[in-house]
Amino acid sequence: MALLELIKQRKSVRRFLDRPVEREKIMMCLEAARAAPSACNSQPWRFIIVDDPELKKRLCEKAFHGIYSINTFCKTAPVIVVIISEKGKFLARIGGMFRGTKYYLIDIGIAGEHFILQAEELGLGTCWIGWFKESVVKKVLDIPKEKKIDVLIALGYYDKKKVKTGHDREPLEKIASFNSYRA
Ligand SMILES: Cc1cc2nc3c(=O)[nH]c(=O)nc-3n(C[C@H](O)[C@H](O)[C@H](O)COP(=O)(O)O)c2cc1C
């Protein structure tokens, strides 16, 4: 499938099929993420794949509780991908401080989207998850307290017929211009 077609086909999936995801497919998604560019080639990421059903259940029960319960749909996802934002290279951090830019977040975003697009190509659905109880994710997965987890990805097979097509996006004329800024 052409890349633009694949990009347009991807939609956030919030209802998953009760079907495990093959490790080989997850490895392909990880390989796509690994190939992502990053500031100073810092590669400031670690991925923890939670596909053990019991562990994933415990994680979801705790991470999407109370004010985070809007994301309880994640419990239907057979896999939760935890992306740990690592510190990155010294140069990227100093440069980022100087510029006032969190390069590591850009890096994480690119790597995560590589993962997601590869998943889409393999027929898997995903949803970025930014709203979750970080402290319990660390606790359940034995991640050191000082680490930062900015996002998760819910992953699994889904029923394509049940996902709305089309994207609600600003028109191109509004978001892009040639040669000068247009308000
Ligand atoms: C950084 C980030 C965090 C997000 N967090 C959540 C979330 O916590 N829960 C959720 O249901 N969707 C979440 N989303 C998905 C967005 O709501 C979704 O991408 C957006 O509405 C566009 O819809 P689409 O992905 O179907 O094109 C997140 C997306 C991004 C990029």
The ligand as an SDF file (V2000), in Angstrom:
LIG
                    3D

 31 33  0  0  0  0  0  0  0  0999 V2000
    0.2220   12.2440   22.2690 C   0  0  0  0  0  0  0  0  0  0  0  0
   -1.1750   11.6840   22.1020 C   0  0  0  0  0  0  0  0  0  0  0  0
   -1.9060   11.3190   23.2200 C   0  0  0  0  0  0  0  0  0  0  0  0
   -3.1750   10.7620   23.0770 C   0  0  0  0  0  0  0  0  0  0  0  0
   -3.8340   10.3140   24.1780 N   0  0  0  0  0  0  0  0  0  0  0  0
   -5.0170    9.6960   24.0440 C   0  0  0  0  0  0  0  0  0  0  0  0
   -5.6620    9.1270   25.1770 C   0  0  0  0  0  0  0  0  0  0  0  0
   -5.1790    9.1940   26.3200 O   0  0  0  0  0  0  0  0  0  0  0  0
   -6.8470    8.4840   24.9630 N   0  0  0  0  0  0  0  0  0  0  0  0
   -7.4250    8.3720   23.7190 C   0  0  0  0  0  0  0  0  0  0  0  0
   -8.4840    7.7510   23.6140 O   0  0  0  0  0  0  0  0  0  0  0  0
   -6.8140    8.8980   22.6320 N   0  0  0  0  0  0  0  0  0  0  0  0
   -5.6320    9.5350   22.7550 C   0  0  0  0  0  0  0  0  0  0  0  0
   -4.9900   10.0300   21.6540 N   0  0  0  0  0  0  0  0  0  0  0  0
   -5.5930    9.8410   20.3090 C   0  0  0  0  0  0  0  0  0  0  0  0
   -6.1820   11.1410   19.7460 C   0  0  0  0  0  0  0  0  0  0  0  0
   -7.3530   11.4560   20.4360 O   0  0  0  0  0  0  0  0  0  0  0  0
   -6.4230   10.9390   18.2420 C   0  0  0  0  0  0  0  0  0  0  0  0
   -5.2080   10.6690   17.5930 O   0  0  0  0  0  0  0  0  0  0  0  0
   -7.0630   12.1800   17.5740 C   0  0  0  0  0  0  0  0  0  0  0  0
   -8.3360   12.4270   18.1120 O   0  0  0  0  0  0  0  0  0  0  0  0
   -7.1920   12.0040   16.0580 C   0  0  0  0  0  0  0  0  0  0  0  0
   -7.9570   10.8500   15.7410 O   0  0  0  0  0  0  0  0  0  0  0  0
   -7.3490    9.6620   14.8680 P   0  0  0  0  0  0  0  0  0  0  0  0
   -6.1320    9.1430   15.5970 O   0  0  0  0  0  0  0  0  0  0  0  0
   -8.4270    8.6310   14.7790 O   0  0  0  0  0  0  0  0  0  0  0  0
   -6.9790   10.2100   13.5310 O   0  0  0  0  0  0  0  0  0  0  0  0
   -3.7360   10.6100   21.7780 C   0  0  0  0  0  0  0  0  0  0  0  0
   -3.0010   10.9960   20.6550 C   0  0  0  0  0  0  0  0  0  0  0  0
   -1.7400   11.4990   20.8030 C   0  0  0  0  0  0  0  0  0  0  0  0
   -0.9450   11.8370   19.5630 C   0  0  0  0  0  0  0  0  0  0  0  0
  1  2  1  0
  2  3  1  0
  2 30  2  0
  3  4  2  0
  4  5  1  0
  4 28  1  0
  5  6  2  0
  6  7  1  0
  6 13  1  0
  7  8  2  0
  7  9  1  0
  9 10  1  0
 10 11  2  0
 10 12  1  0
 12 13  2  0
 13 14  1  0
 14 15  1  0
 14 28  1  0
 15 16  1  0
 16 17  1  0
 16 18  1  0
 18 19  1  0
 18 20  1  0
 20 21  1  0
 20 22  1  0
 22 23  1  0
 23 24  1  0
 24 25  2  0
 24 26  1  0
 24 27  1  0
 28 29  2  0
 29 30  1  0
 30 31  1  0
M  END
$$$$
